[in-house]
Amino acid sequence: MEDSTTKEKVLKKIRASLLSKSPNPFPQLEIETSVFAESTEDPVVEFGNQLTAAGGKFFLVENELEFASGLVDLGMQHLWKNIVCIEEGLSNLLYECELPHSCLVEDIAEMNVAISGCECAIIRSGTIVLSSRQQTRTVPAYAPVHIVLVKASQLVPDMKTMFAHFKKQGKMPSAISLVTGPSKTADIGGVTVTGAHGPKQLYVFLIDDRNHE
């Protein structure tokens, strides 16, 4: 029967194109090998250097107790208020070290500081990878100050390994955010503005748990 609408004709052509496979014009092209030279530097050191180069502040700590102590020191130094941490495990740690904060999603709009964990962290670019499994989509976007806890076991070399990390977990999270340093843009008049669409300050505490396994 003749197709009655233009839409049906277009869909028929699309189906036909999907069914017919074209031969690879570049069969000798190697697409699995990384285009980047393999680094010999310690992963933790390289990640810290890349994060710092992107404008973030990096702290290497031995354990969660030292992380909590560092948070208290920063809070007293900057007189932070309206701190929000909605991750249960991390929030419990903050309660144990008596750091005043809220764990309510309703308080996100009023927060000045957000504290969160992460899915993983990319060594090559010093990027923090967040997902909706850790916090709502609005946490990294609203807070002027974002503090992230990372473990050395969460470091991955590159984006390809990051996607493999999610693939192992099965179902993809509903949202993934990549944070490389504080938010900034130079789209208007070529003038760099920080905190344009996210935090003005990014603090990353990394626990080196490689010897704890």
C-alpha positions, 0 to 999 in steps of 0.5 A: 500500500502506498504511504499516505503521509510525508511522515510515513515516507520519511520514517520508512527511509530512516528504517531502511538506512538503519537496516543497511550497514555501510562498510568501514572506510577506515578499517585500519584506524585504531579507536580503542587506544588512548590518544593521551600519553600514559602518566607516570605521576602518582594519581593522587598528586596528578589529580591534585595538581589538575584540580588546583590548576582549574582553580579548586582548593585541594586538601589531602587527608588521612581519614574522615576524622581529619576531613571533619577537623578540616571542615571545622577549621574552614568554617571558623575561618570563613564564618560559614552559615547555612551549610547543607548536606543531604547525604545521610552518611556524610551528614551523620559524620558532620553531626558527630563532629558537631558541625551545624548544618541542615540535611533538608532538601527544602533548605537548599535555596537558602544555603551558602555552603554545600557538602557532598561526596561524588561518584568518582573523580577524573585524574586527567582534568581534576574533574569531580563527577556528581550524580543524582544518586548523591544529591539533588541536581540543584546542590552543585548549582546553588551553593556559592561554596561547594565542598566535596569528599573524594577517596583515592579509590574513586579516582579514574584516569579519564572520561572513558573510564568514568562511563565504564564506572557507570556501566558497571552499576547498571542503570544510569543515574538521572543526572550527571554533573562534571565539575572542573574548578569553580564555575566561571565564564567569559561570554560577556565582554570577554571578562571572566566572571566566577560563580556564574552558574555554580559555586565561586569556591570549590574545596576538595578533600581527598582521603588516600585509602589505597593502603587501607584495602 
